Amino acid sequence: MRKKVTLFVESKGFERFILVVILTNAVVLGVETVPGLNLQLEHGLETANLIFIAIFVVEMLLKLFAYHQNYFRSGWNVFDFIIVITCLIPTGGIFSGLRVLRVFRVLRVLRLVSWFGPLRKIVASILRSLPAIGWTLLLMIIVFYVFAIMGVHLFGAELPDKFATLGVAFATLFELTTLSNWQNVVFPLTALHAWAWIYFLSFMLSASFILINVILGIVVDSLDLQNREEEKEFIEASLDPDSSAGDVLRSEILKLKAQVEQIALLVEHTEAQHEATQTPSAKV
């Protein structure tokens, strides 16, 4: 029984059905945000949400029955489990204070990430990069702290709405990091102090360009490392005579060998025809 359930939940048909349900659920959640339309379809949308939750619960129970404790060894399964449990929390009556948790229904859309290999790979590489990114963010905070203190002392009097306190200076520098509204901050101060451009140029180079590109480089390097590890795992699995990957590779090799043999036969046949046409002319 368990083997049949495992084959069922791993079948392409079941996976495609769940994917369609997730996509439909995403559309319904979007319709709920349309003013007026959500009131007209309130009953139908609520019914649809109950159906979606029921399908997700059945899917979770089937996978729990099929995989048992191995179900929680997959981070994506744990993610799906948390989302489904959150959707089951009652929000009426004495639980009306938990009504805010209904907003977490939108997290069901994130299940799309677990259904597409490239998206899973990107998310996994980001999670893998978190330790290195954390140290980079710490360095960025230190840089922000130093430039914020300098900004308060240098420009607090001339531009108090941007550099009055340390917190305001932090917010201003973050705004400059996004390269947004910088002309309303930089131009007034450079008009008052000719040397002010040195401060802003130094900050924008160190924070906006260098540190942010370092973070991007860490994520890209993690993604490249993950690709190499997956290629290595595939090669190792291909060498295993009991693995499905090995069967696929051997099948491809046999197909390639058959194609080479066909080409060789075709070449031999062509050479034989060429020799046959050359022989009468040689006799003459």
N, C-alpha and C positions, 0 to 999 in steps of 0.2 A: 504493500500500500504506500509506504513512504517513498519507495523508488518511483512509483507511478506519479506521485505528487511532485517529486523533484523534477522528473522529466516534463511534467505539465508546466511548472512555473519557469522552467528554463527553455520552453519551446518558443519559437519565433512568433507564433500566433498570439500567445499570451502576452509576450513582451510588447508586441505591436498594439494589442488591445489596451494595455495599461498606458502606453504612450499616447494613444488617442484620447483616453480619459483625462490624462494630465493636461493635454493641449486644450481640450474642451473646458476643463475646469479653469484654466487660465483665461479663456474667453469670457466665461461666466463671471469671474471675479472682476474683469475689466468692465463688463456691462453694469455691474453693481455700482460703479462710480459715475455713471452717466446720470445727470440730474433729470428727474421726471421719468425716465425710462425704467429706473430701478423701482419706482413706486408702482408703475403699471404692471411690472412683471415680478412683484415682490413674492407672491406665493409660488410662482414657478421657479424663481431663482432659489428660494429656500428649499424647495423640493429637490432641485438639481444638486444643491450642496449636500443634502442628506444622502442622495444616491452616490455622490462622489466619495463621501466619507465611508459609506458602507462598502464600496468597492475597495478602497484603500485598506480598510480593516480586514476584509476577506483576503486580500493579497498578503498582508502582513501575517495573518494567521497561517496561511498556506506555507509561506516561507519559513515561519517558525517551526511548523510541523516537519517540513522537508529537511531543514538544516539543523534544527535543535540549537545547541549552544554555539555552533559555528555561525549562526545567523549574525551574532553580535561581533564577530571577528572582522566584519566588513564595516568600514567607517560610513559608507553610503547607506547600508542597512540601518545602522544606528541613527543616522540622520533622518531616514524615512520613519523610523519607529518614534522618534521624538515628535516629529510633525503630526503623525497620526494620533498619538496620545494627547497632544495639545488640542487637537480638534475635538477630542472626545470630552474635554472638560466642560461641564454644564455652565451656562451663563445666565440662567434664569432663577427666580425665587431667591433663596438664601445665598445663591452663588452669583447674584447680579453684580456684585463687586468685581467678579472675574470677567465681566463682559468685554473688558479691554483686550482679553486674550483672543477674541474673535478676529482681531486684526492679524493674528499670526496664521490665519488660514491662507494668506497670500504666500506664505512660505512653501505651500504645496507646489507653487510654480517652479521653485528652485529644484524640484525633483527632476526637471528636464536636464539639469546638469549631469545627473547620474546616468542618463540614458544615452549620452553622446560621448564617445571615447575622447575626441579632442578637447571637449570641455572638461571632462574628468582629469585629463592630463594637465591642463592649465591650472585647475584648482589644486591638484596634488602638488604641482611645482611651487605654487604660491605658499601652501602650507609648509612645504619642505624648506622654503626660504625664510620662514618667520624668525628663526634664531638670528640669522645674519641681518635680516631687515631690522630686527629689534635693536641690535647694536648700532646700526646706521641711524635709526630714529633717535637713539640716545645721543649720538654725536650731533644730529640736527637740533635737538633740544638745547644742547650746550651752546651751539652756534647762535640759536635764537636768543638764548638767555644773555649771552655776551653783547650781541647787537642791540637787544632791547634795553639793557642798562645804558649802553652808549647813547641810544636814541633819546632816552629820558633826559640825560644830562645835556645833550647837544641841542635837542629840538623841543623839549618840553615846554619852554616858555613861548616860542614862536608858533607852535602848532599843538596846543594842548589837547584838542580833540583826537589827535593821532598818537601823541607821545606823552600824555600827562602822567600816566602811571605805568608800572611794569606790565600789568595785564593788558592795558590798552595798546602799549607798544608791541606786545606779543601778537595781538589781533591784527595790528597794522602790518607787521612783518609777514604774517601768514597771508594776508591779502596781497602783499607784494610778491610772495612766492608763486602765487597763481597768475602773476602778471596782469592782475585786474586792478583798475582804478589807480595805477601807479602815477599817472600824470597829475592827479589831484594831490598827491603826496610829494612827489619828487620835484615838480616844477616850482611850487611856491617856496620850497626850502632852498633850492639851487638859486632862486632869484634873490634870496636873502643872504645866502652863504655860497660863495663860488666854489668852495671846497666840498660842499655837501654831496656832490656827485661821486666823490671817492667812497664815501660811506655806503651809498646805495649800490654803486657798482660792485663793491666788494661783497656786499651781502647777497645780491642777486646772483653773482657768479658762484659763490660758495653754496648757497642754499637752493636756488632755483635750477641751476644747471649741473653742478658737480654732484651734490648729494642725491638729488632725485634720479640722475642718470646712474648713480651707483646702485640705487635700489632696483632700477629697471635691469641693470646688468646682472644683479644677483638672481632675479627671477628668470631671466633668459638663460643664465648658466645652469640653474637648477633644472629648467625644462630640457636643455640639451643633455645634461647628465641622466635625466630620467629616460630620455629617448635611447641613449646608449645602453642603459641597464635593461630596458625592454628588449632591445635587439639581442643583447647577450643572453637574456632568459629564453628568447625564442630559439636562438641557436642551440642552447643547452637542451631545451625541450625537443628540438629536432633530432638531436643525437640519441634521445631516449627512445628505444624501440616500442615502448608501451604508451607513448604520448600521442595525442591527436595531431599535435604540430608536426611530429615526426612523420606521421602518415601523410599529412598534406605535402610535406617537403619531398618525400619519396614518390608520391604521386606525380608531382610536378617534374621531378627528375626523369621518371619513366616516360612522361609525355614528351619531354625534350629529347630523350634518347630515341623515341619512336620517330619524331620529326627529323632528327639527324639521319636516321636510317633511310627514311623516305627520300631525303635530299641526296644521299649517297647512291641509292638505286636510280634516281632520276639522272644523276651525273653519269653513271655507268651506261644507262640506256642511251643518253645523248652521245657519248663517246663511241658506242657501238654503231649507232646510225651514221656518225661522221666517218668512221672507218669503212663502213659498207659503201658509202658514196665515193670514197677516195679510191677504193680498190679497182673498179672498172677503168677509171681514168689512168691508173698506174699501168694497167695491162695494155692499154692503147699506146 
